[in-house]
């Protein structure tokens, strides 16, 4: 079980690195394209970075979810705290998917949000991570 738990933590941490960094790239991209004379070269560089990062994040997410599922079902981990954690994991999956939609908007030069909006959007995984860690460590219910 300790190997599975270790791999779960490694892949969750790696996935979160992407969930933290991709929206930060969106902040910078929104700032570039909102200028009256946007820098085309910088915008294209950010598109490339965003695409590569998002593509790398998918296997990390799948491995994190797979090892988490193994822990949950294979070792009978249960409790009300687990239901709350699984709800937050579902929120993260939707957040990851929505980042893909935002990436497509940038790729098509159809971004609809300001850099300030992305700064707030960037805080969602931080809040989810804090809640998940508290649920897993403290098991408040």
DRENPA-3360 file (N, C-alpha, C; in nm, 2 decimals, always signed):
BEGIN
1 = XXXXXXXX = +0.08/-0.12/+0.00/+0.00/+0.00/+0.00/+0.09/+0.13/+0.00 ~ +0.20/+0.12/+0.07/+0.28/+0.24/+0.08/+0.34/+0.28/-0.06 ~ +0.37/+0.18/-0.15/+0.41/+0.22/-0.28/+0.30/+0.29/-0.36 ~ +0.18/+0.24/-0.35/+0.07/+0.29/-0.42/+0.04/+0.43/-0.37 ~ +0.05/+0.45/-0.24/+0.03/+0.58/-0.18/+0.13/+0.68/-0.22 ~ +0.26/+0.63/-0.22/+0.37/+0.72/-0.27/+0.35/+0.76/-0.41 ~ +0.32/+0.67/-0.50/+0.30/+0.71/-0.64/+0.18/+0.80/-0.66 ~ +0.08/+0.78/-0.58/-0.04/+0.87/-0.58/+0.01/+1.01/-0.54;
9 = XXXXXXXX = +0.08/+1.03/-0.44/+0.13/+1.16/-0.39/+0.22/+1.22/-0.50 ~ +0.31/+1.14/-0.56/+0.40/+1.20/-0.66/+0.32/+1.25/-0.78 ~ +0.22/+1.17/-0.83/+0.15/+1.22/-0.95/+0.05/+1.33/-0.92 ~ +0.00/+1.33/-0.79/-0.09/+1.44/-0.76/-0.01/+1.57/-0.75 ~ +0.11/+1.56/-0.69/+0.19/+1.68/-0.68/+0.23/+1.73/-0.82 ~ +0.27/+1.64/-0.90/+0.31/+1.68/-1.04/+0.19/+1.74/-1.12 ~ +0.07/+1.68/-1.10/-0.05/+1.73/-1.17/-0.08/+1.87/-1.12 ~ -0.06/+1.89/-0.99/-0.09/+2.02/-0.93/+0.01/+2.13/-0.98;
17 = XXXXXXXX = +0.13/+2.09/-1.00/+0.23/+2.18/-1.06/+0.17/+2.24/-1.19 ~ +0.12/+2.16/-1.27/+0.06/+2.20/-1.40/-0.07/+2.29/-1.37 ~ -0.15/+2.25/-1.28/-0.27/+2.32/-1.24/-0.24/+2.46/-1.19 ~ -0.13/+2.47/-1.12/-0.08/+2.60/-1.07/-0.02/+2.69/-1.18 ~ +0.06/+2.63/-1.27/+0.13/+2.70/-1.37/+0.05/+2.74/-1.50 ~ -0.03/+2.65/-1.54/-0.11/+2.68/-1.67/-0.19/+2.81/-1.65 ~ -0.27/+2.82/-1.55/-0.35/+2.95/-1.54/-0.26/+3.07/-1.52 ~ -0.14/+3.05/-1.47/-0.04/+3.16/-1.46/+0.01/+3.20/-1.60;
25 = XXXXXXXX = +0.02/+3.10/-1.69/+0.05/+3.14/-1.83/-0.06/+3.21/-1.89 ~ -0.18/+3.17/-1.85/-0.30/+3.24/-1.91/-0.30/+3.39/-1.86 ~ -0.26/+3.42/-1.74/-0.25/+3.56/-1.69/-0.16/+3.63/-1.78 ~ -0.04/+3.58/-1.80/+0.06/+3.65/-1.89/+0.00/+3.66/-2.03 ~ -0.06/+3.56/-2.08/-0.11/+3.56/-2.22/-0.22/+3.67/-2.23 ~ -0.31/+3.68/-2.13/-0.42/+3.78/-2.14/-0.36/+3.92/-2.13 ~ -0.25/+3.94/-2.06/-0.19/+4.07/-2.05/-0.13/+4.11/-2.19 ~ -0.07/+4.01/-2.26/-0.01/+4.03/-2.39/-0.12/+4.07/-2.49;
33 = XXXXXXXX = -0.22/+3.99/-2.50/-0.32/+4.02/-2.60/-0.42/+4.13/-2.57 ~ -0.42/+4.18/-2.44/-0.50/+4.29/-2.41/-0.44/+4.43/-2.45 ~ -0.31/+4.43/-2.48/-0.24/+4.55/-2.52/-0.30/+4.60/-2.65 ~ -0.29/+4.73/-2.67/-0.34/+4.79/-2.80/-0.26/+4.74/-2.91 ~ -0.13/+4.71/-2.89/-0.05/+4.65/-3.00/+0.01/+4.52/-2.94 ~ -0.06/+4.41/-2.94/-0.02/+4.29/-2.89/+0.11/+4.24/-2.96 ~ +0.19/+4.17/-2.88/+0.32/+4.12/-2.93/+0.29/+3.98/-2.99 ~ +0.28/+3.96/-3.12/+0.25/+3.84/-3.18/+0.35/+3.73/-3.14;
41 = XXXXXXXX = +0.47/+3.75/-3.14/+0.58/+3.65/-3.11/+0.56/+3.60/-2.97 ~ +0.53/+3.69/-2.87/+0.52/+3.65/-2.73/+0.39/+3.56/-2.72 ~ +0.28/+3.61/-2.79/+0.16/+3.53/-2.79/+0.18/+3.39/-2.84 ~ +0.25/+3.38/-2.95/+0.27/+3.25/-3.01/+0.36/+3.16/-2.92 ~ +0.46/+3.22/-2.85/+0.54/+3.15/-2.76/+0.45/+3.09/-2.64 ~ +0.36/+3.18/-2.59/+0.28/+3.14/-2.48/+0.18/+3.03/-2.52 ~ +0.13/+3.04/-2.64/+0.05/+2.93/-2.70/+0.12/+2.80/-2.70 ~ +0.24/+2.80/-2.74/+0.32/+2.68/-2.75/+0.35/+2.62/-2.60;
49 = XXXXXXXX = +0.38/+2.71/-2.51/+0.41/+2.67/-2.37/+0.28/+2.61/-2.31 ~ +0.17/+2.68/-2.33/+0.04/+2.63/-2.28/+0.00/+2.49/-2.33 ~ +0.02/+2.48/-2.46/-0.02/+2.35/-2.53/+0.07/+2.23/-2.48 ~ +0.20/+2.26/-2.47/+0.29/+2.15/-2.42/+0.26/+2.12/-2.28 ~ +0.24/+2.22/-2.19/+0.21/+2.19/-2.05/+0.08/+2.11/-2.04 ~ -0.02/+2.16/-2.11/-0.15/+2.09/-2.10/-0.14/+1.94/-2.14 ~ -0.07/+1.92/-2.25/-0.05/+1.78/-2.30/+0.02/+1.70/-2.20 ~ +0.12/+1.75/-2.13/+0.20/+1.68/-2.03/+0.11/+1.65/-1.90;
57 = XXXXXXXX = +0.02/+1.74/-1.87/-0.06/+1.73/-1.75/-0.16/+1.61/-1.76 ~ -0.21/+1.58/-1.88/-0.31/+1.47/-1.89/-0.26/+1.34/-1.83 ~ -0.15/+1.29/-1.87/-0.10/+1.16/-1.82/-0.08/+1.17/-1.67 ~ -0.03/+1.29/-1.62/-0.01/+1.30/-1.47/-0.15/+1.29/-1.40 ~ -0.25/+1.36/-1.46/-0.38/+1.35/-1.40/-0.43/+1.21/-1.40 ~ -0.42/+1.14/-1.51/-0.47/+1.00/-1.52/-0.40/+0.91/-1.42 ~ -0.27/+0.93/-1.40/-0.19/+0.85/-1.31/-0.23/+0.88/-1.16 ~ -0.25/+1.01/-1.13/-0.29/+1.05/-1.00/-0.43/+0.99/-0.97;
65 = XXXXXXXX = -0.52/+1.00/-1.06/-0.65/+0.94/-1.04/-0.65/+0.79/-1.03 ~ -0.57/+0.73/-1.12/-0.56/+0.58/-1.12/-0.51/+0.53/-0.99 ~ -0.40/+0.59/-0.94/-0.34/+0.54/-0.81/-0.44/+0.57/-0.69 ~ -0.51/+0.69/-0.70/-0.61/+0.72/-0.60/-0.72/+0.62/-0.60 ~ -0.77/+0.58/-0.72/-0.87/+0.48/-0.73/-0.83/+0.35/-0.67 ~ -0.70/+0.31/-0.70/-0.64/+0.19/-0.64/-0.65/+0.19/-0.49 ~ -0.61/+0.31/-0.43/-0.61/+0.32/-0.29/-0.75/+0.31/-0.23 ~ -0.84/+0.38/-0.30/-0.98/+0.38/-0.25/-1.05/+0.25/-0.26;
73 = XXXXXXXX = -1.04/+0.19/-0.37/-1.11/+0.06/-0.39/-1.03/-0.06/-0.35 ~ -0.90/-0.06/-0.37/-0.82/-0.17/-0.34/-0.79/-0.19/-0.19 ~ -0.79/-0.08/-0.12/-0.76/-0.09/+0.02/-0.87/-0.05/+0.11 ~ -0.99/-0.03/+0.06/-1.11/-0.01/+0.14/-1.11/+0.12/+0.22 ~ -1.04/+0.22/+0.17/-1.04/+0.35/+0.24/-1.17/+0.41/+0.22 ~ -1.23/+0.45/+0.34/-1.37/+0.50/+0.33/-1.39/+0.61/+0.44 ~ -1.50/+0.66/+0.45/-1.54/+0.76/+0.54/-1.61/+0.88/+0.48 ~ -1.68/+0.96/+0.56/-1.74/+1.08/+0.50/-1.64/+1.17/+0.44;
81 = XXXXXXXX = -1.52/+1.18/+0.50/-1.42/+1.27/+0.45/-1.38/+1.23/+0.31 ~ -1.39/+1.10/+0.28/-1.35/+1.05/+0.15/-1.45/+1.10/+0.04 ~ -1.58/+1.10/+0.08/-1.68/+1.15/-0.01/-1.66/+1.30/-0.04 ~ -1.62/+1.38/+0.06/-1.59/+1.52/+0.04/-1.47/+1.53/-0.05 ~ -1.37/+1.45/-0.02/-1.24/+1.45/-0.11/-1.27/+1.42/-0.25 ~ -1.35/+1.32/-0.27/-1.39/+1.28/-0.41/-1.47/+1.39/-0.48 ~ -1.55/+1.46/-0.41/-1.62/+1.57/-0.47/-1.52/+1.68/-0.51 ~ -1.42/+1.71/-0.43/-1.31/+1.80/-0.47/-1.23/+1.75/-0.58;
89 = XXXXXXXX = -1.20/+1.62/-0.59/-1.13/+1.57/-0.70/-1.21/+1.59/-0.83 ~ -1.34/+1.57/-0.82/-1.43/+1.60/-0.94/-1.42/+1.74/-0.98 ~ -1.41/+1.83/-0.88/-1.40/+1.98/-0.91/-1.26/+2.00/-0.99 ~ -1.16/+1.93/-0.94/-1.03/+1.94/-1.01/-1.03/+1.89/-1.15 ~ -1.10/+1.78/-1.18/-1.11/+1.73/-1.31/-1.18/+1.83/-1.40 ~ -1.29/+1.89/-1.35/-1.36/+1.99/-1.43/-1.28/+2.11/-1.45 ~ -1.20/+2.15/-1.35/-1.11/+2.26/-1.36/-1.00/+2.23/-1.47 ~ -0.95/+2.11/-1.47/-0.85/+2.07/-1.57/-0.91/+2.08/-1.71;
97 = XXXXXXXX = -1.03/+2.02/-1.72/-1.10/+2.02/-1.85/-1.13/+2.17/-1.90 ~ -1.17/+2.25/-1.80/-1.20/+2.39/-1.84/-1.07/+2.47/-1.88 ~ -0.96/+2.43/-1.82/-0.83/+2.49/-1.86/-0.81/+2.46/-2.01 ~ -0.84/+2.34/-2.05/-0.83/+2.30/-2.19/-0.92/+2.38/-2.28 ~ -1.04/+2.41/-2.24/-1.13/+2.50/-2.31/-1.07/+2.64/-2.32 ~ -1.01/+2.69/-2.22/-0.95/+2.83/-2.22/-0.83/+2.83/-2.31 ~ -0.75/+2.72/-2.31/-0.64/+2.70/-2.40/-0.68/+2.71/-2.54 ~ -0.79/+2.65/-2.58/-0.85/+2.65/-2.71/-0.89/+2.79/-2.75;
105 = XXXXXXXX = -0.95/+2.87/-2.65/-0.98/+3.01/-2.68/-0.86/+3.09/-2.71 ~ -0.75/+3.07/-2.64/-0.63/+3.14/-2.67/-0.57/+3.10/-2.80 ~ -0.57/+2.97/-2.83/-0.52/+2.92/-2.96/-0.59/+2.98/-3.08 ~ -0.72/+3.00/-3.06/-0.80/+3.06/-3.17/-0.81/+3.21/-3.16 ~ -0.73/+3.27/-3.07/-0.73/+3.42/-3.05/-0.87/+3.47/-3.01 ~ -0.94/+3.39/-2.93/-1.08/+3.42/-2.89/-1.09/+3.44/-2.73 ~ -0.99/+3.47/-2.67/-0.99/+3.49/-2.52/-1.10/+3.59/-2.48 ~ -1.18/+3.56/-2.38/-1.28/+3.65/-2.34/-1.26/+3.71/-2.20;
113 = XXXXXXXX = -1.15/+3.67/-2.14/-1.13/+3.71/-2.00/-1.01/+3.80/-1.98 ~ -1.01/+3.88/-1.87/-0.90/+3.97/-1.84/-0.79/+3.90/-1.76 ~ -0.68/+3.96/-1.75/-0.57/+3.90/-1.67/-0.61/+3.89/-1.53 ~ -0.69/+3.99/-1.48/-0.74/+3.99/-1.34/-0.83/+3.87/-1.32 ~ -0.92/+3.83/-1.42/-1.00/+3.71/-1.40/-0.92/+3.59/-1.39 ~ -0.81/+3.58/-1.47/-0.72/+3.46/-1.46/-0.65/+3.46/-1.33 ~ -0.62/+3.57/-1.27/-0.55/+3.57/-1.14/-0.64/+3.51/-1.04 ~ -0.77/+3.54/-1.04/-0.86/+3.48/-0.95/-0.88/+3.33/-0.98;
121 = XXXXXXXX = -0.90/+3.30/-1.11/-0.91/+3.16/-1.15/-0.80/+3.08/-1.11 ~ -0.68/+3.13/-1.10/-0.55/+3.07/-1.06/-0.56/+3.02/-0.92 ~ -0.64/+3.08/-0.84/-0.65/+3.05/-0.69/-0.73/+2.93/-0.66 ~ -0.81/+2.88/-0.75/-0.90/+2.77/-0.73/-0.83/+2.64/-0.69 ~ -0.72/+2.60/-0.76/-0.65/+2.48/-0.72/-0.58/+2.49/-0.58 ~ -0.54/+2.61/-0.55/-0.48/+2.63/-0.42/-0.58/+2.60/-0.31 ~ -0.70/+2.66/-0.32/-0.81/+2.63/-0.22/-0.85/+2.49/-0.22 ~ -0.86/+2.42/-0.33/-0.90/+2.28/-0.34/-0.79/+2.20/-0.27;
129 = XXXXXXXX = -0.66/+2.23/-0.30/-0.55/+2.15/-0.24/-0.55/+2.17/-0.09 ~ -0.57/+2.29/-0.04/-0.58/+2.31/+0.11/-0.69/+2.22/+0.17 ~ -0.81/+2.22/+0.11/-0.92/+2.15/+0.16/-0.89/+2.00/+0.16 ~ -0.84/+1.95/+0.05/-0.81/+1.81/+0.03/-0.70/+1.76/+0.14 ~ -0.60/+1.84/+0.16/-0.50/+1.80/+0.26/-0.56/+1.80/+0.40 ~ -0.64/+1.89/+0.43/-0.71/+1.89/+0.56/-0.80/+1.77/+0.57 ~ -0.87/+1.74/+0.47/-0.96/+1.62/+0.48/-0.88/+1.50/+0.50 ~ -0.78/+1.48/+0.42/-0.70/+1.35/+0.43/-0.62/+1.34/+0.56;
137 = XXXXX = -0.57/+1.45/+0.61/-0.48/+1.44/+0.73/-0.57/+1.45/+0.86 ~ -0.66/+1.54/+0.87/-0.74/+1.56/+0.99/-0.86/+1.46/+0.99 ~ -0.92/+1.43/+0.87/-1.04/+1.34/+0.87/-1.15/+1.40/+0.96 ~ -1.19/+1.52/+0.94/-1.28/+1.59/+1.03/-1.42/+1.52/+1.05 ~ -1.46/+1.43/+0.96/-1.59/+1.36/+0.97/-1.58/+1.23/+0.90;
% end
